[in-house]
Protein backbone atom coordinates (compact mmCIF):
# COMPACT_ATOMS: atom_id res chain seq x y z
CA UNK A 1 0.00 0.00 0.00
CA UNK A 2 1.22 3.51 -0.74
CA UNK A 3 1.57 6.61 1.35
CA UNK A 4 -0.25 9.95 1.12
CA UNK A 5 1.98 13.04 1.06
CA UNK A 6 1.02 15.40 3.88
CA UNK A 7 3.87 17.95 3.84
CA UNK A 8 6.30 17.11 1.06
CA UNK A 9 8.70 19.94 1.99
CA UNK A 10 9.29 18.25 5.37
CA UNK A 11 9.00 14.69 4.10
CA UNK A 12 5.83 13.89 6.08
CA UNK A 13 3.61 11.12 4.78
CA UNK A 14 0.42 9.53 6.11
CA UNK A 15 -0.06 5.79 6.28
CA UNK A 16 -3.73 5.25 5.43
CA UNK A 17 -3.87 1.75 6.90
CA UNK A 18 -2.20 2.53 10.24
CA UNK A 19 -3.69 6.05 10.39
CA UNK A 20 -0.46 7.76 11.46
CA UNK A 21 1.68 10.55 10.08
CA UNK A 22 5.35 9.67 9.87
CA UNK A 23 8.52 10.69 8.05
CA UNK A 24 9.62 9.26 4.76
CA UNK A 25 13.28 8.89 5.67
CA UNK A 26 13.69 12.53 6.75
CA UNK A 27 13.94 13.84 10.30
CA UNK A 28 11.45 16.08 12.10
CA UNK A 29 14.20 18.60 12.92
CA UNK A 30 12.98 21.43 10.62
CA UNK A 31 9.50 21.17 12.14
CA UNK A 32 10.91 21.06 15.68
CA UNK A 33 13.04 24.15 14.97
CA UNK A 34 10.03 26.10 13.69
CA UNK A 35 7.95 25.06 16.69
CA UNK A 36 10.74 26.20 19.05
CA UNK A 37 10.88 29.59 17.29
CA UNK A 38 7.10 29.90 17.54
CA UNK A 39 7.26 29.09 21.25
CA UNK A 40 9.76 31.87 21.92
CA UNK A 41 7.60 34.36 20.00
CA UNK A 42 4.48 33.24 21.90
CA UNK A 43 6.30 33.56 25.23
CA UNK A 44 7.33 37.09 24.24
CA UNK A 45 3.71 37.98 23.45
CA UNK A 46 2.50 36.56 26.76
CA UNK A 47 5.31 38.38 28.56
CA UNK A 48 4.08 41.68 27.14
CA UNK A 49 0.83 41.31 29.09
CA UNK A 50 2.62 41.75 32.42
CA UNK A 51 4.31 45.00 31.41
CA UNK A 52 7.63 43.93 32.88
CA UNK A 53 10.65 42.40 31.29
CA UNK A 54 12.21 42.93 27.91
CA UNK A 55 10.97 42.44 24.38
CA UNK A 56 12.67 39.80 22.27
CA UNK A 57 13.93 42.36 19.73
CA UNK A 58 14.38 45.42 21.93
CA UNK A 59 17.47 47.29 23.00
CA UNK A 60 18.82 46.85 26.53
CA UNK A 61 17.54 49.19 29.24
CA UNK A 62 13.91 49.29 28.08
CA UNK A 63 12.36 47.03 30.68
CA UNK A 64 9.51 49.35 31.78
CA UNK A 65 8.51 50.52 28.29
CA UNK A 66 5.22 48.63 28.21
CA UNK A 67 4.16 49.87 31.62
CA UNK A 68 4.85 53.51 30.70
CA UNK A 69 3.09 53.15 27.34
CA UNK A 70 0.07 51.62 29.06
CA UNK A 71 -0.11 54.48 31.56
CA UNK A 72 0.05 57.11 28.82
CA UNK A 73 -2.62 55.31 26.81
CA UNK A 74 -4.87 55.05 29.86
CA UNK A 75 -4.35 58.76 30.54
CA UNK A 76 -5.48 59.75 27.05
CA UNK A 77 -8.46 57.39 27.07
CA UNK A 78 -9.49 58.69 30.49
CA UNK A 79 -9.17 62.26 29.29
CA UNK A 80 -11.27 61.56 26.20
CA UNK A 81 -14.04 59.79 28.14
CA UNK A 82 -14.01 62.47 30.86
CA UNK A 83 -14.31 65.29 28.35
CA UNK A 84 -17.13 63.46 26.57
CA UNK A 85 -19.07 63.02 29.82
CA UNK A 86 -18.42 66.67 30.78
CA UNK A 87 -19.69 67.79 27.36
CA UNK A 88 -22.87 65.73 27.74
CA UNK A 89 -23.49 67.16 31.24
CA UNK A 90 -22.81 70.73 30.10
CA UNK A 91 -25.10 70.24 27.11
CA UNK A 92 -27.86 68.82 29.34
CA UNK A 93 -27.52 71.65 31.88
CA UNK A 94 -27.46 74.37 29.22
CA UNK A 95 -30.58 73.15 27.46
CA UNK A 96 -32.40 72.26 30.71
CA UNK A 97 -32.43 68.52 30.46
CA UNK A 98 -31.43 67.84 34.08
PyMOL commands that set and color helices and strands:
alter all, ss='L'
color gray80, all
select helices_A, chain A and resi 29-48+65-94
alter helices_A, ss='H'
color red, helices_A
select strands_A, chain A and resi 3-7+12-15+20-23
alter strands_A, ss='S'
color yellow, strands_A
deselect
rebuild
show_as cartoon
